[in-house]
Amino acid sequence: MIKFTYFGHSCFVIEGSKGKIVIDPFFKGNPHVKVTPSEILVSHILVTHAHADHFGDSIEISQKNKAPVVGVYELVQKAIQQGATGHGMNIGGSFRFDFGEVTMVSAAHSSGFSDGSYGGSPCGYIIKMDNRTIYHAGDTGLSMEMKLIAELHNIDVAFLPIGDNYTMGPADAATAVEFLKPKVAVPMHYNTFPEIKADPEDFVDKVGDLCRVKVMGFGETYEL
């Protein structure tokens, strides 16, 4: 059994039988989160790109848990310089961790740290835990590569941004569902800031019968 908890924006904690991970740990400054980074107990931290609302509290969580930051090579080197431990990867690569297997896939976006330094390529993740496959798209626009992802991976759950402006909006995210063919789609990266205000029910309507859509409340947990 896998369960995941949504902490708003693009942040999820995912727990399987062999470990617990956090993706894009944006807690401080996230208006929808009442949890502090010190309360997050995980074995690994997956980061999709270097923007502050995704890299977030990676350093503090890494130091507290002795948990490596997993991300593209340049991002991880920056995290290590700031006192974290890390495991660098790059697009197309896979690695088997104690909790499961991670494959890094492309995301159509940008990536840079708050100080202006380069954050490496943005990415998404295919995560395989307990015979389930999860796709976290990261910040991305619609891409034909999503069709290739569907050919290579039988996706149980897809976390997809719908907030528009910086990423896909509801219409493009619904097309992504058509490409990816997940069993369940979970909208993310919306209503955190005024620029990404979106109605998740618009996404639900546009997806229609393509798959089940689970709109998660902030702090809500869902079990597969």
C-alpha positions as CSV (number, residue, x, y, z in Angstrom):
1,M,0.0,0.0,0.0
2,I,1.1,3.5,-0.8
3,K,-0.3,6.7,0.7
4,F,0.5,10.2,-0.2
5,T,-0.3,13.5,1.5
6,Y,-0.7,16.8,-0.3
7,F,0.8,19.9,1.3
8,G,-0.2,22.4,-1.4
9,H,1.6,23.8,-4.4
10,S,3.7,20.8,-5.7
11,C,4.6,19.3,-2.4
12,F,3.7,15.7,-1.6
13,V,4.9,13.2,1.1
14,I,4.7,9.7,-0.3
15,E,5.0,6.6,2.0
16,G,5.4,3.0,1.0
17,S,6.4,-0.1,2.8
18,K,10.2,0.6,2.4
19,G,10.4,4.3,3.1
20,K,8.9,7.8,3.0
21,I,9.9,10.6,0.7
22,V,9.0,14.3,0.1
23,I,8.8,16.0,-3.3
24,D,9.4,19.7,-3.7
25,P,9.3,20.5,0.1
26,F,7.9,24.1,0.1
27,F,6.6,24.6,3.6
28,K,7.9,28.0,4.9
29,G,6.1,30.7,2.9
30,N,3.5,28.3,1.6
31,P,0.2,29.9,2.6
32,H,-1.7,26.6,2.7
33,V,0.6,24.7,5.0
34,K,0.5,24.7,8.8
35,V,3.3,22.0,9.1
36,T,6.9,23.1,9.7
37,P,9.9,21.6,8.1
38,S,11.0,20.2,11.4
39,E,7.9,18.0,11.5
40,I,8.8,16.3,8.2
41,L,10.4,12.9,8.7
42,V,11.6,11.3,5.5
43,S,14.4,9.3,4.1
44,H,14.8,11.1,0.8
45,I,14.0,14.5,-0.7
46,L,13.1,14.8,-4.4
47,V,13.4,18.2,-6.0
48,T,12.1,19.0,-9.5
49,H,14.0,22.3,-10.0
50,A,15.8,25.1,-8.2
51,H,13.0,27.7,-7.9
52,A,12.4,28.7,-4.3
53,D,8.8,27.4,-4.2
54,H,10.1,23.9,-5.0
55,F,13.7,23.7,-3.6
56,G,12.0,25.2,-0.5
57,D,13.2,23.7,2.8
58,S,15.3,21.0,1.3
59,I,18.4,21.9,3.3
60,E,16.8,22.0,6.7
61,I,14.9,18.7,6.0
62,S,18.1,17.1,4.7
63,Q,20.1,18.1,7.7
64,K,17.5,17.1,10.3
65,N,16.8,13.7,8.7
66,K,20.3,12.9,7.2
67,A,18.2,12.5,4.0
68,P,19.8,13.1,0.6
69,V,18.5,15.7,-1.8
70,V,17.8,13.9,-5.1
71,G,17.8,16.1,-8.2
72,V,19.6,17.1,-11.3
73,Y,23.4,17.2,-10.8
74,E,23.8,21.0,-10.6
75,L,21.0,21.4,-8.1
76,V,22.4,18.7,-5.8
77,Q,25.9,20.2,-5.9
78,K,24.4,23.5,-4.7
79,A,22.5,21.7,-1.9
80,I,25.7,20.0,-0.8
81,Q,27.5,23.3,-0.7
82,Q,24.7,24.6,1.7
83,G,25.2,21.7,4.1
84,A,22.8,19.0,2.7
85,T,23.7,15.5,1.6
86,G,22.7,14.6,-2.0
87,H,22.3,12.2,-4.9
88,G,22.7,13.8,-8.3
89,M,20.9,12.4,-11.4
90,N,20.1,13.7,-14.9
91,I,17.4,13.4,-17.5
92,G,16.8,9.8,-18.6
93,G,18.6,8.2,-15.7
94,S,17.2,5.8,-13.2
95,F,18.4,4.8,-9.7
96,R,17.1,2.2,-7.2
97,F,16.9,3.6,-3.7
98,D,15.8,1.7,-0.6
99,F,12.3,3.0,-1.0
100,G,11.9,2.2,-4.7
101,E,13.1,3.2,-8.2
102,V,13.3,6.7,-9.5
103,T,13.6,7.8,-13.2
104,M,14.2,11.4,-14.0
105,V,12.2,12.7,-17.0
106,S,12.1,16.0,-18.8
107,A,10.0,19.0,-17.8
108,A,9.4,22.1,-20.1
109,H,10.3,24.9,-17.7
110,S,13.3,26.8,-16.3
111,S,15.4,26.4,-13.2
112,G,17.5,28.8,-11.2
113,F,18.3,29.6,-7.6
114,S,17.2,32.7,-5.8
115,D,20.8,34.1,-6.0
116,G,20.7,33.8,-9.7
117,S,22.9,30.8,-10.0
118,Y,22.1,28.0,-12.5
119,G,19.9,25.2,-11.1
120,G,20.4,22.6,-13.9
121,S,17.6,21.3,-16.1
122,P,14.1,21.1,-14.6
123,C,12.7,17.6,-14.4
124,G,9.8,15.4,-13.4
125,Y,9.9,12.0,-11.8
126,I,8.7,8.5,-12.4
127,I,8.6,6.8,-9.0
128,K,8.0,3.1,-8.6
129,M,7.1,1.9,-5.1
130,D,5.3,-1.2,-3.9
131,N,4.4,-2.2,-7.5
132,R,2.8,1.2,-8.1
133,T,4.0,3.9,-10.5
134,I,3.7,7.6,-9.7
135,Y,4.5,10.4,-12.1
136,H,5.2,13.9,-10.7
137,A,5.4,16.2,-13.6
138,G,7.2,19.1,-11.8
139,D,6.6,22.5,-13.3
140,T,6.0,21.9,-17.0
141,G,4.1,22.8,-20.1
142,L,2.4,20.2,-22.3
143,S,4.8,18.0,-24.1
144,M,4.7,15.2,-26.7
145,E,7.2,13.4,-24.5
146,M,4.3,12.6,-22.2
147,K,3.1,10.1,-24.9
148,L,6.5,8.4,-24.7
149,I,6.2,8.3,-20.9
150,A,2.9,6.5,-21.2
151,E,4.4,4.0,-23.6
152,L,7.2,3.2,-21.2
153,H,5.4,3.3,-17.9
154,N,2.0,2.1,-16.7
155,I,1.1,5.2,-14.6
156,D,-1.2,4.7,-11.6
157,V,-1.2,8.3,-10.4
158,A,-0.1,11.5,-12.2
159,F,0.5,14.7,-10.3
160,L,-0.1,17.5,-12.8
161,P,0.2,21.3,-12.6
162,I,-2.9,23.2,-13.6
163,G,-2.2,26.8,-12.4
164,D,-1.4,28.2,-15.8
165,N,0.9,31.3,-16.2
166,Y,4.1,29.3,-15.3
167,T,2.9,25.9,-16.2
168,M,0.0,24.1,-18.0
169,G,-3.5,25.3,-17.3
170,P,-6.5,23.0,-16.9
171,A,-7.0,22.5,-20.7
172,D,-3.4,21.5,-21.4
173,A,-3.3,19.4,-18.2
174,A,-6.4,17.5,-19.4
175,T,-4.6,16.9,-22.7
176,A,-1.6,15.6,-20.7
177,V,-4.0,13.1,-19.1
178,E,-5.1,12.0,-22.5
179,F,-1.4,11.4,-23.4
180,L,-0.3,9.8,-20.1
181,K,-3.3,7.5,-19.6
182,P,-3.0,7.4,-15.7
183,K,-5.5,5.6,-13.6
184,V,-5.8,8.7,-11.3
185,A,-4.8,12.3,-11.9
186,V,-4.2,14.8,-9.1
187,P,-4.0,18.5,-9.8
188,M,-1.3,20.6,-8.2
189,H,0.5,23.9,-8.5
190,Y,-2.5,26.1,-8.3
191,N,-4.1,28.7,-5.9
192,T,-0.8,29.3,-4.0
193,F,-0.3,32.8,-5.5
194,P,-2.7,35.1,-7.4
195,E,-0.8,34.4,-10.7
196,I,-1.7,30.7,-10.6
197,K,-5.3,31.0,-9.4
198,A,-7.3,28.1,-11.0
199,D,-10.5,26.1,-10.3
200,P,-9.6,22.4,-10.0
201,E,-13.2,21.5,-11.0
202,D,-12.5,23.0,-14.4
203,F,-9.7,20.4,-14.7
204,V,-12.1,17.7,-13.6
205,D,-14.7,18.7,-16.2
206,K,-12.1,18.8,-19.0
207,V,-10.7,15.4,-18.1
208,G,-14.2,13.9,-18.2
209,D,-14.1,10.1,-18.5
210,L,-10.4,9.8,-19.3
211,C,-9.6,8.9,-15.8
212,R,-10.5,9.5,-12.2
213,V,-9.5,12.9,-10.9
214,K,-8.7,13.3,-7.2
215,V,-8.8,16.9,-6.0
216,M,-6.9,16.9,-2.7
217,G,-7.4,19.2,0.2
218,F,-4.3,20.7,1.8
219,G,-3.0,18.2,4.3
220,E,-5.2,15.4,2.9
221,T,-3.9,11.9,2.6
222,Y,-4.9,9.4,-0.1
223,E,-4.2,5.7,-0.2
224,L,-3.6,3.5,-3.2
